[in-house]
């Protein structure tokens, strides 16, 4: 009897899983965290069951849950303070076909239990995971374990996603501009007072900018991402290099404690930060890969190091010229922050050959800015400013090449 029952559960599971793959993606409808004396339990309620894989990361301590492409209807809020072992969590698309939940834990933990249970008429399907605090030594021993159910490991290795192959040379002689919508997928970026996600603001602005630049007929424009998906920092400028881009513009929107601060600002790369605020901003923006649950311990540190080559110095000069045009042009359209062009060690600006700037469009921590950044009018003004700055930048290069 017991065997038949278990067999039945397996069949139901397989049926639901296959049905889930063929029909619309499974939807996570609610997230619950339960704090018990011994453990902290995270529950994902869903309208079906799904395969999964769980693994642990250190520096900082994280728990990563990989899922197939799943949609989220669950409310999402950053935790104000830790709930048991869970300091915070987030979710989103990590790469095509692979959604991800990343849990920041308060210290080393072990996966005490994990399961997915099919729902019935009364209850939704549930995935749960129990986290139990342990000491750092025990964590070290067990950290390479992967806990999975029906997960196709061959299809999705744990290493970071690879960048696309080099593109053939362009026949079109127009300049190519790579626009980089900051954050995406499992990395939401800053979250506004009213819950606006930076990743959404940057993507919608990037699309408007692309449209405006292309409408001029003078530029080819590509984006580092076209949808709500995580892209590693290094892959962002690698994509620009592979496409043979002439300029790289990374779009962001910041959030800070001082709520009255607002306005746009422009940043370029440097070994030494221009001021402590720019340094703190770069440190925050550089965390994207950690936020997305990527293990950085074995990565070579081209991204992390701030050492700058001679070749890069020339590029940095060009970036500074472009930043100057950007500030000038942006100032005619939108409100700017004081001290608008600043420098710091932004990982995403580290292409040695492509002049790169990072634009913070405004502050999601400011009520007016948060509202403004979501308007079409603002996106259009920013696009106009970027187009004018790009025109001036290339006009200057043309003048220089003639003289
Ligand atoms: Zn950002």
Boltz pocket constraint, residues with backbone or C-beta under 6 A from the ligand:
constraints:
  - pocket:
      binder: B
      contacts: [[A, 182], [A, 183], [A, 189], [A, 190], [A, 198], [A, 251], [A, 252], [A, 253], [A, 254], [A, 285]]
      max_distance: 6.0
